[in-house]
Amino acid sequence: MAGQMNITFRNFTGLDLASAVRATPSRYKAPGFGEETMVRAAVGAASAVSNVGKVAADILSMENARPGSVRVAGLIPGVRIRTPSPDITVAYGLTAGAAAGLAVGAGAGLYLWAKFPGAEIGLYNSISGGYATNIGIGAGGNLCVLFGPAPAVLAGDCITLSVDIGIDVITVSGQLILNAPPLSLGMPPRITGAWHPEVIGIGMALTAGISVLPANISVMPGRTWTRPLTSF
């Protein structure tokens, strides 16, 4: 990723991370014949007619970018912030969700894992479920920057903490993405080992929909699967 990226965390007074779900990363599956070519052609066509397509095309264009740097400043009480490695993962796609106390969500899109040297481009899809302080439904675009390799920070399990502000039918969301703890399978699930909450990335979303309240806070444990398309 070319250029300089600065991320500063401010005004955090603590986080409630009592709920989490353990997930298992997916295994690598080689792309089918012609799949990479079809994805690239679809992204190119979409970039000519929509802003969403333009963002996806920009992510693909970073495959030949020169190395950049990421600087993280600030702190969150009780939570570590992962020091960015040379590897950065950028994911962009569509997201949709519904909430009425309990919340569910799903997403899918394109990711680029910048290894420096080298890169990997692939697809991802995710599901999540948790708690929200609002009632509503919406869908839109979601962009995430993750501090590390895609197999470690994108694939598998995580917890997303989101603060949403609505203006009419449009909602802007800011997200913290944390590692998830090891949990037992049972009701309720229990943390089975040592766990240190750690911020592994940040995200933002712009969605359209209907909500009862103008603001919302949600805690969403989730699982993400990745499918690499090409590496170079």
C-alpha positions, -999 to 999 in steps of 0.1 A, spaced: 0 0 0 16 32 -11 20 62 11 16 69 47 -14 59 69 -20 74 104 -45 59 128 -51 75 161 -74 62 189 -89 88 213 -116 91 239 -121 54 248 -132 48 284 -134 10 283 -150 -18 264 -175 -46 273 -162 -78 257 -183 -103 276 -198 -119 244 -178 -137 217 -180 -167 194 -152 -190 184 -147 -196 146 -124 -218 126 -105 -204 96 -113 -219 63 -89 -240 43 -73 -227 11 -90 -237 -21 -74 -230 -55 -95 -209 -79 -114 -226 -106 -105 -224 -143 -111 -188 -155 -124 -176 -121 -97 -150 -116 -102 -136 -151 -140 -134 -146 -136 -116 -113 -112 -90 -128 -135 -84 -158 -165 -80 -135 -147 -55 -113 -135 -36 -144 -171 -34 -157 -185 -24 -124 -160 4 -120 -174 21 -151 -209 23 -138 -208 26 -100 -188 41 -71 -187 6 -54 -170 -8 -85 -145 21 -85 -134 13 -49 -130 -24 -58 -109 -14 -88 -87 8 -66 -81 -22 -43 -71 -43 -73 -48 -15 -85 -28 -17 -53 -13 -50 -64 16 -32 -80 19 -4 -54 52 3 -36 54 -4 1 40 23 25 38 26 62 11 25 89 14 44 122 -9 37 151 -12 61 181 -34 64 211 -47 37 235 -78 19 247 -80 10 284 -78 -28 288 -73 -35 252 -41 -38 232 -36 -23 198 -17 -45 174 15 -30 161 11 -29 123 34 -54 105 47 -48 70 17 -69 59 -16 -50 55 -50 -64 45 -76 -42 29 -111 -56 24 -140 -39 6 -175 -53 -1 -212 -52 5 -227 -57 40 -263 -61 52 -278 -65 87 -309 -64 108 -313 -57 145 -340 -57 172 -319 -60 204 -303 -92 189 -285 -85 156 -274 -105 126 -253 -95 96 -236 -108 65 -210 -95 40 -190 -104 10 -164 -88 -12 -128 -85 -24 -96 -83 -3 -60 -75 -11 -32 -88 12 -1 -66 6 29 -87 17 58 -65 5 72 -80 -15 42 -97 -32 5 -96 -28 -26 -118 -27 -60 -110 -41 -91 -130 -32 -127 -131 -21 -142 -131 13 -176 -137 29 -187 -134 65 -216 -139 89 -221 -124 124 -245 -122 152 -246 -103 185 -263 -74 203 -274 -39 192 -291 -10 209 -313 -2 180 -341 -17 158 -336 -15 121 -324 -30 88 -299 -18 62 -274 -26 35 -244 -8 19 -206 -8 15 -180 -17 41 -142 -10 40 -118 -25 65 -80 -21 71 -65 -49 90 -30 -49 107 -15 -81 94 -17 -111 69 -52 -121 56 -50 -156 70 -43 -142 105 -66 -112 107 -93 -116 81 -100 -153 79 -115 -169 110 -131 -153 141 -133 -118 154 -154 -93 173 -166 -61 157 -175 -32 179 -195 -6 159 -209 29 165 -235 40 140 -249 75 134 -280 78 111 -290 108 90 -324 101 75 -321 68 57 -282 69 55 -261 55 83 -224 60 88 -205 34 110 -171 33 126 -158 -1 136 -131 -16 158 -122 -52 149 -108 -73 177 -95 -108 181 -119 -133 196 -112 -155 227 -111 -193 228 -146 -204 239 -163 -237 249 -193 -249 229 -222 -246 252 -249 -223 264 -238 -199 274 -203 -202 259 -174 -198 283 -138 -185 278 -115 -215 281 -81 -200 281 -60 -168 285 -72 -140 263 -59 -105 258 -83 -83 238 -64 -68 209 -75 -44 181 -65 -60 148 -81 -35 125 -105 -7 118 -135 -3 95 -161 21 82 -194 15 65 -220 36 47 -254 19 45 -290 28 36 -320 15 55 -346 21 82 -338 25 119 -358 35 150 -330 55 167 -305 79 152 -276 62 169 -266 26 176 -239 6 194 -234 -31 185 -211 -60 196 -209 -86 168 -189 -118 170 -184 -132 136 -167 -156 112 -151 -149 79 -140 -172 51 -115 -163 25 -108 -177 -10 -75 -166 -26 -77 -159 -64 -41 -151 -73 -7 -144 -57 23 -127 -72 
